[in-house]
Amino acid sequence: MFSEELKSFRRLGIRHVLLQVLNFASVIASGLMIWKGLGLITNSESPIVVVLSGSMEPAFYRGDLLFLTNPASELYQTGDITVYKIPGQDIPIVHRILETHDLVQKKKEKRAGLLPRQLLLTKGDNNAVDDIDLYRGIDWLERKHIVGKVRG
């Protein structure tokens, strides 16, 4: 089975095989550079995610691709659809913000032009209750938990 393929590789010659390997490596490297470039532009560790559950139906279905941004200069609003990760969990969750609470800023933070700290509560559109049980001991989500805001 593999003997025929080995014979065809020998017929091609070492230069042709090396050229094929280099072409394959350049395709992989280009894909990684595009992925990292999108991450830098969108300020998100994962600029594209796939919906894995039905918790956001009918807005999003399993298998839908979502484009994320995480603008550092914008506050999250009630109704925004976000993707967040809880420490200790590998799989990000796509849910809508149900409540936001802006905390009072200190004078230093105001002068530095920083956004106020926000506490967020989320819920899947197709779920009966909010996500507090999913947070695993965290009372509220903060900006550090958010991977990005869904744009499309």
C-alpha positions in Angstrom: 0.0 0.0 0.0 2.7 2.5 1.0 5.3 1.0 -1.3 3.7 2.5 -4.3 3.7 6.0 -2.7 7.3 5.6 -1.7 8.2 4.7 -5.3 6.4 7.7 -6.6 8.4 9.9 -4.1 11.6 8.4 -5.3 10.7 9.2 -8.9 10.0 12.8 -8.0 13.4 13.4 -6.6 14.6 15.0 -3.4 14.3 18.6 -4.7 10.7 18.2 -5.7 9.8 16.6 -2.3 11.6 19.4 -0.5 9.7 22.0 -2.6 6.4 20.3 -1.6 7.3 20.4 2.1 8.3 24.1 1.9 5.0 24.9 0.1 3.0 23.1 2.8 5.0 24.9 5.6 4.4 28.3 4.0 0.6 27.6 3.8 0.6 26.7 7.5 2.8 29.7 8.5 0.5 32.1 6.5 -2.6 30.7 8.3 -1.0 31.3 11.7 0.1 34.8 10.7 -3.4 35.7 9.6 -4.9 34.3 12.8 -2.4 36.2 15.0 -2.9 39.4 12.9 -6.7 39.1 13.4 -6.1 38.7 17.1 -4.1 41.9 17.3 -6.6 43.9 15.2 -9.6 42.7 17.2 -7.9 42.8 20.6 -9.2 39.2 21.2 -7.3 36.0 21.9 -9.7 34.2 19.6 -11.2 36.4 16.9 -13.4 33.6 15.4 -15.3 31.1 17.5 -17.8 28.3 16.7 -21.1 28.0 18.6 -21.0 24.6 20.5 -24.4 24.5 22.1 -28.0 25.5 21.6 -28.2 27.9 24.5 -28.4 31.0 22.2 -31.0 29.6 19.8 -32.8 31.2 17.8 -30.0 33.9 17.6 -27.2 31.4 16.9 -27.3 27.7 16.2 -24.7 25.0 16.8 -21.9 25.3 14.2 -22.4 29.0 13.5 -19.1 31.0 13.2 -18.9 34.2 15.2 -16.5 37.1 14.6 -15.4 38.8 17.8 -13.9 42.1 18.8 -12.8 43.3 22.2 -12.5 47.1 22.0 -10.6 48.4 25.0 -12.4 51.8 24.8 -16.0 50.5 25.0 -18.1 49.5 27.9 -20.3 46.5 27.6 -24.0 47.1 27.5 -27.0 45.1 28.5 -28.0 43.0 25.4 -24.5 42.7 24.0 -23.6 39.1 23.1 -20.3 38.1 24.5 -18.0 35.2 24.6 -16.4 34.5 28.0 -14.1 32.0 29.6 -14.2 31.0 33.2 -10.8 30.2 34.9 -10.3 26.4 34.9 -12.6 25.8 31.9 -11.3 25.4 28.4 -14.5 25.9 26.4 -15.7 29.5 25.9 -19.4 30.3 26.4 -21.5 32.5 24.1 -24.2 34.3 26.0 -26.0 37.7 26.2 -25.4 40.2 28.9 -28.4 40.4 31.2 -27.1 43.0 33.7 -24.1 45.4 34.0 -22.9 47.3 37.0 -20.3 50.1 36.6 -18.2 50.5 39.7 -17.1 53.9 40.9 -13.7 54.9 39.6 -10.9 56.2 41.8 -9.5 59.7 40.9 -6.3 58.2 39.6 -8.2 55.9 37.2 -10.3 58.8 35.9 -7.3 60.9 35.2 -5.6 58.1 33.4 -8.6 57.8 31.2 -9.4 54.2 32.2 -12.8 52.8 31.8 -14.8 52.0 35.0 -14.6 48.5 36.2 -17.8 46.6 35.2 -19.5 43.6 36.7 -21.5 41.5 34.2 -24.2 38.9 34.5 -25.0 36.8 31.4 -27.7 34.4 30.3 -28.3 32.2 27.2 -31.4 33.2 25.2 -32.6 29.6 25.3 -31.9 29.1 29.0 -34.4 29.6 31.8 -32.0 31.0 34.4 -28.9 33.2 34.4 -25.3 31.9 34.3 -24.3 32.3 38.0 -24.0 28.6 38.4 -21.7 28.4 35.4 -19.3 31.0 36.9 -18.0 28.4 39.5 -17.6 30.5 42.5 -17.3 33.9 40.8 -20.1 36.2 41.6 -19.9 38.4 38.5 -17.9 38.3 35.3 -15.3 41.1 34.7 -13.6 42.3 31.6 -10.7 39.9 32.1 -13.1 37.0 31.6 -14.5 38.3 28.3 -12.9 36.9 25.1 -14.8 39.2 22.9 -18.1 40.8 21.8 -19.9 39.2 18.9 -19.9 41.3 15.8 -21.3 38.9 13.2 
